[in-house]
């Protein structure tokens, strides 16, 4: 994969009608910026941005796309948007994405993540304008045996907690629609099971890097709940690039549709404690004394269950697409700190995003 192919990837989206659900979220905002800059005709369908502040507002894309505020559970509204915009390419990111929140409100989590998927699959079924559809799920869809090797795409799906399980159901809904309806249609459909993403502009609660950034801003110690949990961490641009590759490839050749793990190499499967060490190192590089940050272990007794060890085998996507990760976890943390310091200084966020996007795509 060289510069020419990466430029061809973005060139493909010029003037394409793309519908992004969940466009006001963290991944959605970065993706919207990429697609708008590539010249796509972008429609977003999502709830209001889930945090304040939020990346979608900072990314300066709302006036350059059609941003529809709507609930993925509202089938009639979603159908209206499909009918009006006639998208060629659809990517489904809208979700209740937080494990701990799924324990607090499991019904809402299932309604959003399962019936939301039913609604988007049905909208695709009823609109033959759609040629490429990607449902983004999670690495947590697999039945987690806490073993040390990565899960492959043919492993059993059975997430433990309501969030993970609802995403397993989302996968199964998509599989059923493929088997029952899409075979006789021109649309190509894939799912992408992505690992943990980090990057500038994630303001969510109960995520470790946003917690680090908030603590650093306030010059407080970073509280770490599960320092020994191992996760696959990657910069947000890594899966977004793969999503763009999958949607383009299956648009051009339906045989490339499938179920794909999207994660970093083994070297980037590290513990939460190691991740926070990296954050502190990068943050403190140009800080002194009281401005330096550190973390403390606050492991919780009787905390809601979360997997302790989880990683993916990404051999399939590497073989099919010739893909390999661009930035390791150290660079991902470095770019996150860079973005965060631009934000806290009140500097140009869209410029920072474009520079990171340009560097990521051109240097691949």
C-alpha positions as CSV (number, residue, x, y, z in Angstrom):
1,X,0.0,0.0,0.0
2,X,1.6,3.3,-1.1
3,X,0.7,6.9,-1.3
4,X,-1.0,6.5,-4.7
5,X,-3.4,3.8,-3.4
6,X,-4.2,5.9,-0.3
7,X,-5.0,8.9,-2.5
8,X,-7.1,6.7,-4.7
9,X,-9.0,5.5,-1.6
10,X,-10.1,9.1,-0.7
11,X,-10.6,10.0,-4.4
12,X,-13.2,7.2,-4.6
13,X,-15.5,9.0,-2.2
14,X,-15.6,12.2,-4.1
15,X,-19.2,13.0,-5.0
16,X,-20.4,9.7,-3.5
17,X,-23.6,9.8,-1.4
18,X,-22.6,8.5,2.0
19,X,-24.8,8.1,5.0
20,X,-23.1,7.8,8.5
21,X,-25.2,6.9,11.5
22,X,-23.7,8.1,14.8
23,X,-21.9,10.9,13.0
24,X,-21.9,13.1,16.2
25,X,-19.9,10.6,18.2
26,X,-16.1,10.3,18.5
27,X,-15.5,8.0,15.5
28,X,-18.3,9.6,13.5
29,X,-16.9,13.1,13.8
30,X,-13.4,12.0,12.6
31,X,-15.0,10.1,9.8
32,X,-17.2,13.0,8.8
33,X,-14.2,15.3,8.6
34,X,-12.4,12.8,6.4
35,X,-15.4,12.3,4.0
36,X,-16.2,16.0,3.8
37,X,-12.5,16.8,3.0
38,X,-12.6,14.0,0.4
39,X,-15.5,15.7,-1.4
40,X,-18.2,13.2,-0.5
41,X,-21.9,14.2,-0.2
42,X,-22.3,13.2,3.5
43,X,-25.5,12.7,5.5
44,X,-25.3,12.1,9.2
45,X,-28.1,10.5,11.3
46,X,-27.6,10.6,15.0
47,X,-28.7,11.8,18.4
48,X,-27.3,15.1,19.6
49,X,-23.6,14.9,20.4
50,X,-23.3,12.7,23.6
51,X,-20.8,15.0,25.4
52,X,-20.3,18.7,26.1
53,X,-17.8,19.6,24.7
54,X,-17.9,17.3,21.7
55,X,-15.7,16.6,18.8
56,X,-18.4,17.0,16.2
57,X,-18.9,20.6,17.2
58,X,-15.2,21.3,17.2
59,X,-14.5,19.5,13.9
60,X,-16.2,22.3,11.8
61,X,-18.1,19.9,9.5
62,X,-21.8,20.5,10.3
63,X,-22.2,23.2,7.7
64,X,-20.5,21.1,5.0
65,X,-22.8,18.0,5.3
66,X,-26.4,17.2,6.0
67,X,-26.6,16.6,9.7
68,X,-29.9,15.0,10.8
69,X,-30.7,14.7,14.5
70,X,-32.6,11.5,15.0
71,X,-32.8,8.3,17.0
72,X,-31.8,5.1,15.4
73,X,-34.8,3.5,17.2
74,X,-37.1,5.8,15.2
75,X,-37.6,3.6,12.1
76,X,-40.0,6.0,10.3
77,X,-37.7,9.0,10.6
78,X,-34.7,6.9,9.5
79,X,-36.7,5.7,6.5
80,X,-37.6,9.3,5.6
81,X,-33.9,10.2,5.6
82,X,-33.0,7.2,3.4
83,X,-35.8,8.1,0.9
84,X,-34.8,11.7,0.7
85,X,-31.0,11.3,0.5
86,X,-30.7,8.0,-1.5
87,X,-27.3,7.0,-0.2
88,X,-25.0,4.7,-2.2
89,X,-22.8,3.9,0.8
90,X,-24.0,3.4,4.5
91,X,-21.9,3.0,7.6
92,X,-23.6,2.2,10.8
93,X,-21.8,3.6,13.9
94,X,-24.7,4.7,16.0
95,X,-24.7,2.8,19.3
96,X,-24.8,2.9,23.1
97,X,-21.1,2.2,23.3
98,X,-20.2,2.1,27.0
99,X,-20.0,-1.2,29.0
100,X,-20.7,0.4,32.4
101,X,-23.7,2.3,31.0
102,X,-25.1,-0.9,29.7
103,X,-25.3,-2.2,33.2
104,X,-27.1,1.0,34.3
105,X,-29.6,0.9,31.4
106,X,-29.7,-2.5,29.7
107,X,-33.0,-2.0,28.0
108,X,-31.9,1.2,26.3
109,X,-28.7,-0.5,25.3
110,X,-30.5,-3.4,23.6
111,X,-33.1,-1.2,22.0
112,X,-30.4,1.0,20.5
113,X,-27.8,-1.7,19.5
114,X,-30.2,-4.4,18.4
115,X,-33.4,-2.8,17.1
116,X,-31.2,0.1,15.8
117,X,-29.4,-2.5,13.7
118,X,-32.7,-4.0,12.6
119,X,-33.9,-0.6,11.5
120,X,-30.8,0.2,9.5
121,X,-30.7,-3.3,7.9
122,X,-34.4,-2.8,6.9
123,X,-33.7,0.6,5.5
124,X,-30.9,-0.8,3.4
125,X,-33.2,-3.7,2.2
126,X,-35.9,-1.2,1.1
127,X,-33.6,1.2,-0.7
128,X,-31.8,-0.4,-3.7
129,X,-29.7,2.8,-4.1
130,X,-27.4,1.3,-1.4
131,X,-24.5,-0.6,-2.9
132,X,-22.2,-0.9,0.1
133,X,-23.2,-1.2,3.8
134,X,-20.9,-1.7,6.7
135,X,-22.1,-2.4,10.3
136,X,-19.4,-1.5,12.8
137,X,-19.5,-3.7,16.0
138,X,-16.8,-4.4,18.5
139,X,-14.1,-6.9,19.5
140,X,-16.3,-7.7,22.5
141,X,-18.8,-9.7,20.4
142,X,-16.9,-12.9,21.0
143,X,-17.5,-15.4,23.8
144,X,-14.5,-14.3,26.0
145,X,-12.6,-17.3,27.3
146,X,-9.8,-15.0,28.6
147,X,-7.3,-16.9,26.6
148,X,-4.0,-15.4,25.4
149,X,-4.5,-15.7,21.6
150,X,-6.6,-13.5,19.4
151,X,-10.2,-14.3,18.4
152,X,-10.8,-15.1,14.8
153,X,-13.9,-14.3,12.8
154,X,-15.3,-17.8,13.0
155,X,-15.2,-17.9,16.8
156,X,-18.6,-18.1,18.7
157,X,-20.3,-14.8,19.4
158,X,-21.6,-14.3,22.9
159,X,-20.7,-11.1,24.6
160,X,-20.9,-11.2,28.4
161,X,-22.3,-7.8,29.5
162,X,-25.4,-6.1,28.0
163,X,-23.3,-3.9,25.7
164,X,-21.1,-6.7,24.4
165,X,-24.1,-9.0,24.1
166,X,-26.2,-6.4,22.3
167,X,-23.3,-6.1,19.8
168,X,-23.2,-9.8,19.3
169,X,-26.9,-9.6,18.5
170,X,-26.2,-6.8,16.1
171,X,-23.8,-9.1,14.3
172,X,-26.4,-11.9,14.1
173,X,-29.1,-9.5,12.9
174,X,-26.8,-8.5,10.1
175,X,-26.0,-12.1,9.2
176,X,-29.7,-12.9,9.0
177,X,-30.4,-10.0,6.7
178,X,-27.5,-11.1,4.5
179,X,-28.8,-14.7,4.3
180,X,-32.5,-13.8,4.1
181,X,-32.6,-10.7,1.9
182,X,-29.4,-9.3,0.5
183,X,-28.3,-12.3,-1.6
184,X,-30.6,-11.3,-4.5
185,X,-29.7,-7.6,-4.2
186,X,-26.8,-5.6,-5.5
187,X,-25.8,-4.4,-2.1
188,X,-22.6,-5.7,-0.5
189,X,-22.6,-6.0,3.3
190,X,-19.8,-6.4,5.9
191,X,-19.3,-6.1,9.6
192,X,-16.2,-4.8,11.2
193,X,-15.3,-5.9,14.8
194,X,-13.0,-3.2,16.1
195,X,-10.8,-2.9,19.1
196,X,-10.4,0.0,21.6
197,X,-9.7,3.3,19.8
198,X,-8.0,6.4,21.2
199,X,-7.4,9.8,19.8
200,X,-8.0,13.5,20.2
201,X,-11.5,14.6,20.9
202,X,-12.9,11.7,22.9
203,X,-14.8,13.3,25.8
204,X,-16.7,10.2,26.9
205,X,-17.1,9.0,30.5
206,X,-15.7,5.7,31.7
207,X,-13.0,5.6,29.0
208,X,-9.4,5.6,30.2
209,X,-7.8,8.1,27.9
210,X,-10.5,10.7,28.3
211,X,-10.2,10.2,32.0
212,X,-6.4,10.8,31.7
213,X,-6.9,14.0,29.7
214,X,-9.5,15.4,32.2
215,X,-7.2,14.6,35.1
216,X,-4.2,16.2,33.3
217,X,-6.1,19.4,32.6
218,X,-7.0,19.7,36.3
219,X,-3.5,18.7,37.5
220,X,-5.1,15.8,39.4
221,X,-3.9,12.2,39.8
222,X,-5.3,9.8,37.2
223,X,-7.6,7.2,38.8
224,X,-7.1,3.8,37.2
225,X,-9.8,1.1,38.0
226,X,-8.4,-1.9,36.1
227,X,-4.6,-1.4,35.6
228,X,-4.0,-5.1,34.8
229,X,-6.7,-5.5,32.1
230,X,-5.2,-6.1,28.7
231,X,-6.8,-4.5,25.6
232,X,-5.9,-3.9,21.9
233,X,-5.5,-0.1,21.6
234,X,-5.2,1.8,18.3
235,X,-5.5,5.3,17.0
236,X,-9.0,6.2,15.8
237,X,-7.7,6.7,12.2
238,X,-6.7,3.1,12.0
239,X,-10.2,1.5,11.9
240,X,-11.6,4.5,10.0
241,X,-9.2,3.8,7.2
242,X,-10.1,0.1,7.2
243,X,-13.8,1.0,7.1
244,X,-13.2,3.2,4.1
245,X,-11.2,0.4,2.4
246,X,-13.9,-2.2,3.1
247,X,-16.8,0.0,1.8
248,X,-14.9,0.9,-1.4
249,X,-13.7,-2.7,-2.0
250,X,-17.1,-4.3,-1.7
251,X,-18.7,-1.5,-3.7
252,X,-16.5,-2.5,-6.5
253,X,-16.5,-6.3,-5.9
254,X,-19.3,-7.8,-3.8
255,X,-17.1,-10.9,-3.2
256,X,-15.0,-8.9,-0.8
257,X,-17.8,-8.4,1.6
258,X,-17.4,-10.4,4.9
259,X,-16.9,-10.3,8.6
260,X,-13.6,-8.6,9.6
261,X,-11.6,-8.1,12.8
262,X,-10.0,-4.7,12.9
263,X,-7.3,-4.3,15.5
264,X,-3.7,-3.5,16.2
265,X,-0.7,-5.9,16.2
266,X,0.1,-7.9,19.3
267,X,2.7,-5.4,20.4
268,X,-0.1,-2.9,21.0
269,X,-2.2,-5.2,23.2
270,X,-1.1,-3.7,26.5
271,X,-2.4,-3.3,30.0
272,X,-4.4,-0.2,31.1
273,X,-1.5,0.6,33.5
274,X,1.0,0.5,30.6
275,X,-1.3,2.7,28.6
276,X,-1.5,5.3,31.3
277,X,2.3,5.2,31.8
278,X,2.6,6.0,28.2
279,X,0.1,8.9,28.5
280,X,2.0,10.3,31.5
281,X,5.3,10.1,29.7
282,X,4.0,11.9,26.6
283,X,2.0,14.5,28.6
284,X,5.0,15.3,30.9
285,X,7.5,15.8,28.1
286,X,7.1,19.5,28.1
287,X,5.7,19.9,31.6
288,X,7.5,20.6,34.9
289,X,6.9,20.2,38.6
290,X,3.3,20.5,39.6
291,X,2.2,20.3,36.0
292,X,3.4,16.7,35.7
293,X,0.7,14.0,35.9
294,X,0.8,10.6,37.6
295,X,-1.7,7.8,38.2
296,X,-2.9,5.8,41.2
297,X,-4.4,2.3,41.3
298,X,-8.0,2.4,42.5
299,X,-9.1,-1.1,41.7
300,X,-12.7,-1.5,42.6
301,X,-14.2,-4.3,44.7
302,X,-17.4,-5.8,43.2
303,X,-17.1,-3.7,40.1
304,X,-19.3,-4.6,37.1
305,X,-17.7,-7.4,35.1
306,X,-15.4,-6.4,32.3
307,X,-13.1,-8.7,30.3
308,X,-9.6,-8.8,31.7
309,X,-7.9,-10.1,28.6
310,X,-9.1,-9.5,25.0
311,X,-7.4,-9.3,21.7
312,X,-8.1,-10.0,18.0
313,X,-6.5,-12.1,15.3
314,X,-6.5,-9.7,12.3
315,X,-4.9,-12.2,9.8
316,X,-8.0,-12.1,7.6
317,X,-8.1,-8.4,6.9
318,X,-4.4,-8.3,6.4
319,X,-4.6,-11.0,3.8
320,X,-7.6,-9.7,2.0
321,X,-6.7,-6.1,1.9
322,X,-2.9,-6.2,2.4
323,X,-3.4,-4.0,5.4
324,X,-1.1,-3.3,8.3
325,X,-1.3,-0.8,11.2
326,X,0.3,2.6,10.6
327,X,0.7,4.0,14.1
328,X,1.6,1.9,17.1
329,X,0.1,2.6,20.5
330,X,3.0,4.9,21.5
331,X,2.3,7.1,18.4
332,X,-1.4,6.9,19.0
333,X,-1.0,8.3,22.6
334,X,1.4,10.9,21.3
335,X,-1.1,12.1,18.7
336,X,-3.9,12.1,21.4
337,X,-1.8,14.3,23.7
338,X,-0.9,16.6,20.8
339,X,-4.6,17.1,19.9
340,X,-5.5,17.6,23.6
341,X,-2.9,20.3,24.1
342,X,-4.0,22.2,21.0
343,X,-7.6,22.0,22.4
344,X,-6.6,23.3,25.9
345,X,-4.6,26.2,24.4
346,X,-7.6,27.2,22.3
347,X,-5.8,26.7,19.0
348,X,-7.1,25.5,15.6
349,X,-8.8,22.0,16.1
350,X,-9.8,21.4,12.4
351,X,-6.2,22.3,11.3
352,X,-4.8,19.8,13.9
353,X,-7.2,17.1,12.7
354,X,-6.4,17.7,9.0
355,X,-2.7,17.6,9.7
356,X,-3.0,14.3,11.6
357,X,-5.2,12.8,8.8
358,X,-2.8,14.0,6.1
359,X,0.2,12.6,8.0
360,X,-1.6,9.3,8.7
361,X,-2.7,8.7,5.1
362,X,0.3,10.1,3.3
363,X,2.9,8.3,5.3
364,X,1.3,4.9,5.2
